[in-house]
Structures are given as C-alpha cells and as structure tokens.
C-alpha cells in the first residue's frame, strides 16, 4: 500500500508540474522494468486532459502561423471540442470542408525544453547513484529520458505530425485489402503549431455499440500487428480518444504526433517472440529477449529459464492448452502472469526497448476497448494468426 500511496502522490505532482511531466508519467506507466507493479496501475490512470487556454490566445497562434488564411467558425466565440497537455482542437470549416483545427498551447517549446533539461539532469544524477547502490541493474534512466525527449519534441512539431499522418494514410491505401475499413483523415494544411485535417463525424470506439466494438476491434488488432510486424512504422499513441468510428462504420485513427520506426531485424525478432510467447516456449523466449535487447548477452539463462518456466506453466499459456478453456479463466491466468512478469522485470536485469513499451500500450488499449463490447474477447487469439502469418512468411514456420 505504501507504493500505491507514493505513486498516487507522484501522479498528482506530475499533473501539477505540467505537460512534459504528464507525458513522462504516461511513459512510465508502460515500463514494468522501471516502475514497481503497484505503481503501474496508478500511473495508467494519469489524465492527459487539462483546462483549455482562452480561445483568444489560440487565435493569436493561428494568425501568427497562417496569416490571412480564412477558417470559417474559428473566431472569438469558438469553443474547443478537446484539450490536452500540448494543444487543443476546434471544429471549423476550411475550403468548404468540415475540419479539425489543432492549435498548440503558447510557449510550449520553451516550457517543454526547460522541463526536459531538468529531467535530463535528474536522470544523470539517478543513474550515477544507482551505479553505486545497485550495480547489478542495467542503466536505463538516461536512455529513457532521451527517448522521451525525442518523442516530446516530435509531438511539438505539427509539420512532423502531418508528415506522419500522410505517410500512414498512403501505407493504408497500399496495404492489405483487409484494412480498407481503416480511415485516416486527409491533412489540409500544417505549420509547426497549427494542423488542419478533415473532421471525423463519429464517436469513440470505446463508446460505440457492442456489435460495433466486436466488429472493429479485431480490425484494430490486425492494423497494429501489421504496423508492428510488416510496415515498421508504428502509431504509438492509440488511446481511446484517438480511435473513432465514423458514420460509415469505419475505424478511424487520428493524432500521429508520436510515431516510431521499427527496424527489420527488430520486427523479425518480435515475430519470433510473439509465436514463442503464445506457444509457451520459454527457453526460446529468453533468446528472443536477448535479441530484442530486453536482456544483456551475458544473462544467466540457466537461472532465468526455470523462473519464467514456472510462471508460464502455471498459467497454461501454451497455445494447445487454450482449447476448451473458458476465456474468463485464461484472462484471470494471464493477469497472474502479468503480475509475476512485472515483478521479474523489476528484479532481473531487464530493460524494455522504447518502441516495445509503446507496443504494449497499444495492445492494452485495444483489449480494454474490446472487453467493453465483447467480454469473451481474447487478445492472444486475435493477435496469434497475424504473428503466425508473418512467421511463415519470414521463417517458414508451421
């Protein structure tokens, strides 16, 4: 309970400190190698929503970046439809179309740069102290903050976000036919602090009807597996507000400020790891963890494999043992596995690669949405065919 109390206090402090620290808390909420298990749940509830700045302030940013560009409905009486830590969104009309106008909060670049500088200094201090106090643990503090800095600066550049959005839209249009019901809005205009995209008329997937959720979540799982294993370009922020359903029943993905590249070797290793995880091949999983840089090359495999083996054997995660087992029982078993793995991650010299932490976040979000519409949803059964398909393409796995 002490860890939970301290995590709650830390969460409240992060909200008070401002946008960069809120983002850091969100990053920590998906790092079981950094944060002890009781604190993960608390930090996952960290709210990204903050009060909107006055519309008059947002209009100054629009005028500075766009000059005399005419945007109907974006005036002193406009009310933002959404506000988050870095910016806020208005509904308006541009060139005869309904559009979403995303406007960055004022002075964000300076404020975030200051916060990141302070976080970097703190990380260097913590890593130096831990090298003396816990020399067995792999250093990760500076690496974590550096990765966070790259993501934060990327999110502050709306031209960069627009390029990500266009790239993703092109990839979908040239991707598998099964993804044709995925829609990415067209970018109409972008500057560093203002982004105008087509408006999506619809609702959050998480608030859709149960039949709609049941139909579209498997498509979402396929989409994110395809990004991860095939495309190598990944939308890293699929929280419920970024997954919508439009009037045509399509799955709509928005907000491309945070995306990541995944190298071909990493994609191949993740494909193997996905198959080995679901098949319960623990020794192979340890090798995969080394290949993916979860573990150092000199890890004592003879000591770690039995520990992981007991976890997976007890949970009956092997694919063959899933047949005939109620999904509620499997989910309960997997919850126990997750808790055990979180403890192992924290105690052993694990280090979660930055992109992989974001992958797990995407799958957690999708599973949470799925369960609200289909209590029998099984994330493993939904993802396994895509991992197996890719494994067959790459390695001839049967």
Steps between C-alpha positions, in 0.01 A plus 500: 500500500793733556607467136145574386481805729832634375396438140180697558700787647740486205212500251345810661839674501553424130163652413590813697844530338354522151495347149850353472468329836150370417646344185784351702251342740317344207828356371582357844157336519607251233846423640487199738880493491509848656192525721390241760169322420273680754600836354431402139125487553496841669703666225283345227219715634700817441272740321629682196212747493571848636298825490493670161678830446276793400393496136640850456844360583458213254389747229825694542694181422283435194551853368877487558534166317234530226476874436189585299383143441122491543362239739124533543366460851836548671436829673486646849181306575641160403520237772760222484355150462803345669798618705812309598840572645661637181211646302126529440265428210223706340238401244486746209472523120787538256467509121142382525578199724437425864841484662670445833738785584766400750673795666802472723501665840715816521867482594495120503840459336675707768306346786554143387871567426546630855321199649699255289828665600409455867394139441828428319704632792296294742547186289877545497502540878278195559701280264828600668356422844355166391830394347635507855195376692365233260784416259322184379213692339547606139510879457191638332422842649686712245382282212139529619514879523679532164228295331235705675666822381501384139132416520409824676678721246339303217155562644572874516558518123164477321671493159670182617163365615346586162777309321434198723128520429549520123749213507263283700206582272706404193614177666141402581383569145777275364473242779298180539146504364378396846595846630280693258256577783771699679478873437763769556383861450657709225740776608398833348757741644778487756749731669715431803220600739176461300367187330181486290357158410163376378245475778388151601128491578455212737563371850776337697536130435491447877152661511356321195238226511608152603451357147716781357775440753486127438534561123773763503737394781631197305567744215688723745708204617582413139588863429745529789653156435549601137669825604721314743598193299470610135504877455762593759333836560289512810231728645615520862208678664178304434315611814117484490471860379704418189291204382164606356211352300363718220153507346600234246600260775873530431776488761658848500848565635607854588786687675832394346730718707669200660611233252801269497714317246568132569796343320465185291714291743287615793181411309634153427598446862162620622327263261693208647434621853126530438478143376723366779296689763170353392651153454659519846858433383680660793861425409443644153337806657812571705707489180248734337529736797877518450457562125250779574732656763264423786787311662880527482698242305658363816171427679503174698251304289519195724371708792236703314337231286367298800354818656316593182409137440315477830305815416388380158439139599276612782297721268456244221587751233610245243276525198396135511384529858269790414251280318187450703606732784246780570637840401422642845725237656777568249472874566525442875804281444660759274442772761699286743771451236516876440544569870774238529674627188488858627676387818759304300558800271563720800730256682700363205728700265219557248471819299197557281591655161324831449295392200390177670360686800282696259392179326372355826311821566317467167396142570389587855277776362350273233431221747334741743269632227427147378394372840240776532323364191592134511576345841626186326764685296842333508792723402726198446265325260446828316874573459633146453393452133682818397819401681481149357436633148804723520710220649409277207595771254835564668606162637271238348355424844213251505 
